[in-house]
């Protein structure tokens, strides 16, 4: 009778999986940093509001205001988050061989 393997007995400590975990944690850190910097830039833009660019008597210009936060998020987090996706694809292709 074959021995059953329980989930806690499965080993996922291969070098590839630990590198994947590290890469995803770094990407998560960049996402958190990008979110915080984007929120900070939204606050600065709202507070500074040059010549009523983001809000005036007619209301809030959402597209211009949210574009500031989104651009900071992409600059800080979007580009480094391409790294885990590419590493995961490469590791997937290497394992398939």
C-alpha positions, -999 to 999 in steps of 0.1 A, spaced: 0 0 0 16 33 -10 22 59 16 0 90 14 18 123 14 2 150 35 2 186 24 25 197 53 50 170 41 54 185 6 87 203 1 86 236 -18 120 246 -8 136 242 -42 159 270 -52 136 281 -80 106 285 -57 126 305 -31 139 328 -58 103 333 -70 92 341 -35 119 367 -31 111 382 -65 74 385 -57 81 399 -22 104 426 -38 76 434 -63 51 436 -35 74 461 -17 76 482 -48 38 482 -52 34 493 -16 61 520 -21 44 531 -54 10 533 -37 24 554 -8 42 578 -31 12 580 -55 -10 589 -25 15 615 -13 17 631 -47 -21 632 -48 -22 650 -15 5 675 -27 -14 681 -59 -46 686 -40 -30 710 -16 -9 730 -41 -36 730 -69 -18 754 -93 -43 778 -110 -72 755 -103 -59 727 -124 -73 699 -102 -103 715 -85 -121 748 -89 -157 762 -87 -169 738 -113 -158 707 -93 -129 682 -93 -111 674 -125 -107 637 -117 -88 627 -148 -60 653 -143 -58 647 -105 -58 609 -106 -34 609 -135 -8 624 -111 -11 595 -86 -13 568 -113 18 581 -131 38 580 -98 25 545 -91 35 532 -126 69 549 -124 77 534 -90 59 500 -91 49 492 -126 83 489 -141 98 468 -113 67 446 -113 76 435 -148 106 417 -133 86 390 -114 64 383 -144 94 378 -167 112 357 -141 82 335 -135 77 330 -173 114 321 -177 113 296 -148 80 281 -161 96 276 -195 128 261 -180 108 237 -158 87 225 -188 118 210 -205 
